[in-house]
Amino acid sequence: MSPDDITLDQQLCFALYGASMAIGRAYKPLLDDLEITYPQYLVLSTLWEGGAQSVGGIADRLALESSTVTPLVKRLEQAGFVARKRNPEDERQVVVSLTDKGTALREKARCLGETLFVAAGMSVERLINLNREVHAFRDSVSRYISGTAAAAGDQD
């Protein structure tokens, strides 16, 4: 089969995009009840997982730019879920920590993972393996992009 013969439904990028959209639709009513967006949920998950972190650390963990994370953190702070504070050792760095309200939200947010398991209709083992494969795919593409960018830089 040549690349020209591959249909849209056979393209992995389209399947991953569709899966992401379906997950977003499944999560939306739950996130609305929690009064947060999916990107805000990702920021909170990073803090639940690793404790207080710099904006840059959160951005790195989520593979986003700091300029994308900053407005998310500001809205979470306005909602009372996080607090921001300058790092006394490096005033350029803003450290984000959970408030009691942000910590308490973790228990309420468990419904997201539970909903995904039910909606998928797959065993936990199968979902874990799928997740592992998607991570491996993502990492391979990231390495390719990094290598291509480095090679392009060598040609300059």
Residue frames as qw, qx, qy, qz and C-alpha x, y, z in Angstrom:
[[0.000, 0.890, 0.456, 0.000, 0.00, 0.00, 0.00],
 [0.419, 0.319, -0.015, 0.850, 1.39, 3.38, -0.94],
 [0.085, -0.306, -0.421, 0.850, 0.83, 6.58, 1.06],
 [0.287, 0.034, -0.317, -0.904, -1.55, 7.73, -1.68],
 [0.497, -0.229, -0.769, -0.332, -3.82, 4.73, -0.97],
 [0.237, -0.235, -0.739, 0.585, -4.28, 5.50, 2.73],
 [0.205, -0.705, -0.499, -0.460, -7.77, 6.76, 3.54],
 [0.190, -0.639, 0.239, -0.706, -8.53, 9.32, 6.21],
 [0.834, -0.440, 0.049, -0.329, -9.83, 6.60, 8.54],
 [0.940, 0.039, -0.174, 0.290, -6.55, 4.71, 8.15],
 [0.322, 0.619, -0.302, 0.649, -4.45, 7.68, 9.23],
 [0.557, -0.321, -0.606, 0.468, -3.29, 7.39, 12.84],
 [0.109, 0.011, -0.182, 0.977, -3.27, 11.17, 13.28],
 [0.452, -0.282, -0.327, -0.781, -6.99, 11.27, 12.44],
 [0.693, -0.353, -0.628, -0.028, -7.76, 8.43, 14.85],
 [0.454, -0.202, -0.474, 0.727, -5.84, 10.17, 17.66],
 [0.110, -0.127, -0.031, -0.985, -7.57, 13.46, 16.90],
 [0.586, -0.333, -0.484, -0.558, -10.98, 11.77, 16.95],
 [0.654, -0.316, -0.630, 0.277, -10.15, 9.98, 20.21],
 [0.259, -0.069, -0.322, 0.908, -9.08, 13.28, 21.78],
 [0.323, -0.217, -0.201, -0.899, -12.31, 14.94, 20.67],
 [0.670, -0.351, -0.597, -0.265, -14.41, 12.05, 22.05],
 [0.542, -0.255, -0.567, 0.566, -12.63, 12.23, 25.40],
 [0.046, 0.053, -0.117, 0.991, -13.19, 15.99, 25.48],
 [0.503, -0.302, -0.369, -0.721, -16.92, 15.49, 24.88],
 [0.699, -0.343, -0.625, 0.055, -17.10, 12.84, 27.63],
 [0.472, -0.185, -0.436, 0.744, -15.21, 15.08, 30.08],
 [0.009, 0.391, 0.137, 0.910, -16.97, 18.38, 29.30],
 [0.537, -0.631, -0.311, -0.465, -20.08, 17.99, 31.50],
 [0.784, -0.412, -0.330, 0.327, -17.93, 16.71, 34.36],
 [0.467, 0.051, -0.091, 0.878, -15.46, 19.58, 34.01],
 [0.180, -0.551, -0.237, -0.780, -18.35, 22.05, 33.80],
 [0.689, -0.622, -0.349, -0.129, -19.62, 20.69, 37.14],
 [0.727, -0.320, -0.177, 0.581, -16.13, 21.16, 38.60],
 [0.078, 0.984, 0.093, -0.129, -16.04, 24.67, 37.09],
 [0.341, -0.610, 0.527, 0.484, -12.72, 24.11, 35.32],
 [0.679, 0.599, -0.277, -0.322, -11.57, 23.56, 31.75],
 [0.984, 0.067, -0.050, 0.156, -9.57, 20.58, 30.51],
 [0.526, 0.553, -0.324, 0.560, -6.31, 22.59, 30.30],
 [0.331, -0.652, 0.361, -0.579, -6.91, 23.79, 33.87],
 [0.950, -0.246, 0.090, -0.172, -7.49, 20.16, 34.89],
 [0.849, 0.318, -0.223, 0.357, -4.10, 19.27, 33.39],
 [0.128, 0.648, -0.392, 0.640, -2.40, 22.04, 35.41],
 [0.656, -0.505, 0.288, -0.481, -4.13, 20.84, 38.59],
 [0.998, 0.000, -0.065, 0.002, -3.17, 17.23, 37.81],
 [0.600, 0.505, -0.369, 0.499, 0.45, 18.29, 37.51],
 [0.173, -0.585, 0.432, -0.664, 0.26, 19.91, 40.95],
 [0.875, -0.300, 0.136, -0.354, -1.60, 16.94, 42.48],
 [0.948, 0.197, -0.181, 0.170, 1.11, 14.68, 41.11],
 [0.685, 0.267, -0.258, 0.627, 4.19, 16.71, 41.97],
 [0.401, -0.666, -0.341, 0.528, 3.27, 19.37, 44.52],
 [0.057, 0.927, 0.012, -0.371, 4.20, 23.05, 44.20],
 [0.700, 0.138, 0.404, 0.572, 6.05, 23.85, 40.99],
 [0.060, -0.444, 0.180, 0.876, 7.24, 26.77, 38.93],
 [0.627, 0.596, 0.115, -0.488, 5.16, 27.87, 35.96],
 [0.346, 0.615, -0.652, -0.277, 8.05, 26.69, 33.78],
 [0.175, -0.188, 0.958, -0.126, 8.03, 23.28, 35.46],
 [0.574, 0.396, 0.579, -0.421, 4.30, 22.91, 34.84],
 [0.539, 0.688, -0.207, -0.439, 4.78, 23.98, 31.22],
 [0.131, 0.487, -0.851, -0.146, 7.57, 21.43, 30.75],
 [0.359, 0.031, 0.897, -0.256, 5.46, 18.64, 32.25],
 [0.564, 0.560, 0.488, -0.361, 2.54, 19.47, 29.93],
 [0.515, 0.122, 0.541, 0.653, 4.75, 20.13, 26.88],
 [0.142, 0.900, 0.386, 0.147, 3.39, 23.67, 26.66],
 [0.347, 0.480, -0.144, 0.793, 4.90, 27.14, 26.62],
 [0.240, -0.301, -0.564, 0.730, 5.02, 29.10, 29.88],
 [0.187, 0.076, -0.087, -0.976, 3.02, 31.82, 28.13],
 [0.536, -0.225, -0.640, -0.502, 0.22, 29.28, 27.64],
 [0.528, -0.317, -0.734, 0.287, 0.29, 28.06, 31.25],
 [0.141, -0.018, -0.339, 0.930, 0.36, 31.51, 32.89],
 [0.436, -0.178, -0.128, -0.873, -3.25, 32.50, 32.01],
 [0.704, -0.245, -0.642, -0.180, -4.47, 29.04, 33.10],
 [0.490, -0.167, -0.604, 0.606, -2.77, 29.49, 36.47],
 [0.074, -0.085, 0.154, -0.982, -4.17, 33.02, 36.83],
 [0.603, -0.247, -0.350, -0.673, -7.73, 31.76, 36.27],
 [0.712, -0.237, -0.649, 0.120, -7.17, 28.90, 38.72],
 [0.296, -0.048, -0.471, 0.830, -5.90, 31.42, 41.27],
 [0.316, -0.174, -0.052, -0.931, -8.97, 33.64, 40.76],
 [0.738, -0.253, -0.470, -0.413, -11.15, 30.56, 41.38],
 [0.546, -0.637, 0.394, -0.375, -9.24, 29.83, 44.60],
 [0.997, 0.033, -0.071, -0.006, -7.66, 26.53, 43.51],
 [0.788, 0.115, -0.132, 0.591, -4.01, 27.65, 43.47],
 [0.246, -0.934, 0.018, 0.258, -1.77, 30.35, 44.88],
 [0.696, 0.549, -0.076, 0.456, 1.13, 32.01, 43.07],
 [0.475, -0.848, 0.102, 0.212, 4.23, 33.30, 44.80],
 [0.432, 0.794, -0.414, 0.110, 7.58, 34.59, 43.59],
 [0.905, -0.097, -0.261, 0.322, 10.49, 32.29, 44.37],
 [0.334, -0.928, 0.111, 0.121, 12.59, 34.18, 46.96],
 [0.666, -0.354, 0.461, 0.468, 15.73, 32.54, 45.53],
 [0.265, 0.072, 0.584, 0.764, 14.91, 33.63, 41.96],
 [0.252, 0.469, 0.333, -0.778, 12.43, 36.51, 41.65],
 [0.332, 0.277, -0.543, -0.720, 11.93, 35.74, 37.94],
 [0.292, -0.085, -0.941, -0.145, 10.31, 32.43, 38.86],
 [0.585, -0.247, 0.110, -0.764, 6.67, 32.07, 39.92],
 [0.073, 0.044, -0.984, 0.159, 5.87, 29.06, 42.10],
 [0.618, -0.215, -0.277, -0.703, 2.34, 27.65, 41.97],
 [0.025, 0.053, -0.931, 0.361, 0.91, 25.68, 44.87],
 [0.361, -0.460, -0.736, -0.341, -2.47, 24.15, 45.60],
 [0.345, -0.362, 0.317, -0.806, -4.82, 25.76, 48.07],
 [0.361, 0.030, 0.847, -0.388, -7.03, 23.64, 50.33],
 [0.664, 0.477, 0.206, -0.539, -9.79, 24.10, 47.76],
 [0.511, 0.586, -0.558, -0.290, -7.47, 22.89, 44.97],
 [0.013, -0.276, 0.947, -0.161, -6.41, 19.87, 47.01],
 [0.505, 0.207, 0.669, -0.505, -10.05, 19.01, 47.77],
 [0.628, 0.513, -0.157, -0.564, -10.95, 19.18, 44.07],
 [0.148, 0.396, -0.888, -0.180, -8.77, 16.13, 43.40],
 [0.295, 0.130, 0.904, -0.279, -11.30, 13.81, 45.02],
 [0.530, 0.574, 0.320, -0.535, -14.15, 15.34, 43.02],
 [0.390, 0.652, -0.462, -0.457, -12.14, 15.06, 39.79],
 [0.341, -0.201, 0.917, 0.051, -11.75, 11.27, 40.12],
 [0.651, 0.478, 0.477, -0.347, -15.00, 11.03, 38.14],
 [0.415, 0.724, -0.373, -0.405, -13.03, 11.90, 34.98],
 [0.054, 0.410, -0.904, -0.108, -10.89, 8.77, 35.03],
 [0.426, 0.159, 0.838, -0.302, -13.80, 6.61, 36.11],
 [0.595, 0.615, 0.178, -0.485, -15.93, 7.94, 33.25],
 [0.349, 0.637, -0.599, -0.338, -13.19, 7.21, 30.72],
 [0.148, -0.200, 0.968, -0.043, -12.82, 3.62, 31.91],
 [0.505, 0.387, 0.676, -0.371, -16.59, 3.05, 31.66],
 [0.510, 0.708, -0.040, -0.487, -16.92, 4.85, 28.31],
 [0.165, 0.568, -0.748, -0.301, -14.02, 2.93, 26.74],
 [0.937, 0.020, 0.062, -0.343, -15.51, -0.46, 27.57],
 [0.683, 0.445, -0.547, 0.191, -11.99, -1.91, 27.72],
 [0.816, -0.419, -0.297, 0.266, -10.15, -3.69, 30.48],
 [0.310, -0.919, 0.179, 0.166, -7.83, -1.65, 32.68],
 [0.674, -0.287, 0.511, 0.449, -4.91, -3.71, 31.34],
 [0.542, 0.521, 0.486, 0.446, -5.84, -2.93, 27.72],
 [0.041, 0.981, 0.129, 0.142, -6.14, 0.80, 28.47],
 [0.512, -0.742, 0.321, 0.291, -2.78, 0.78, 30.25],
 [0.665, 0.000, 0.553, 0.503, -1.18, -0.92, 27.23],
 [0.364, 0.775, 0.389, 0.341, -2.85, 1.53, 24.84],
 [0.205, -0.976, 0.046, 0.055, -1.58, 4.43, 26.93],
 [0.632, -0.480, 0.449, 0.411, 1.93, 2.96, 26.89],
 [0.602, 0.317, 0.544, 0.491, 1.82, 2.61, 23.09],
 [0.174, 0.926, 0.252, 0.223, 0.54, 6.16, 22.58],
 [0.392, -0.867, 0.219, 0.217, 3.34, 7.47, 24.83],
 [0.665, -0.194, 0.531, 0.488, 5.93, 5.51, 22.84],
 [0.463, 0.628, 0.473, 0.410, 4.48, 6.90, 19.61],
 [0.068, -0.993, -0.088, -0.048, 4.53, 10.46, 20.99],
 [0.540, -0.689, 0.347, 0.337, 8.11, 10.06, 22.19],
 [0.660, 0.116, 0.541, 0.509, 9.24, 8.72, 18.80],
 [0.301, 0.814, 0.350, 0.352, 7.63, 11.62, 16.96],
 [0.280, -0.954, 0.062, 0.083, 9.16, 14.09, 19.45],
 [0.642, -0.420, 0.447, 0.460, 12.63, 12.57, 18.94],
 [0.563, 0.436, 0.510, 0.483, 12.13, 12.78, 15.17],
 [0.084, 0.953, 0.212, 0.198, 11.12, 16.44, 15.40],
 [0.457, -0.825, 0.232, 0.238, 14.09, 17.22, 17.66],
 [0.677, -0.147, 0.521, 0.498, 16.44, 15.43, 15.29],
 [0.438, 0.652, 0.449, 0.425, 15.01, 17.19, 12.26],
 [0.103, -0.991, -0.062, -0.057, 15.29, 20.57, 13.97],
 [0.579, -0.637, 0.364, 0.355, 18.87, 19.82, 15.02],
 [0.648, 0.158, 0.535, 0.519, 19.77, 18.73, 11.48],
 [0.260, 0.856, 0.322, 0.309, 18.21, 21.90, 10.07],
 [0.324, -0.932, 0.110, 0.121, 20.25, 23.93, 12.55],
 [0.687, -0.317, 0.454, 0.470, 23.41, 22.19, 11.36],
 [0.545, 0.472, 0.486, 0.494, 22.68, 23.34, 7.82],
 [0.008, 0.981, 0.191, -0.013, 22.42, 27.01, 8.78]]
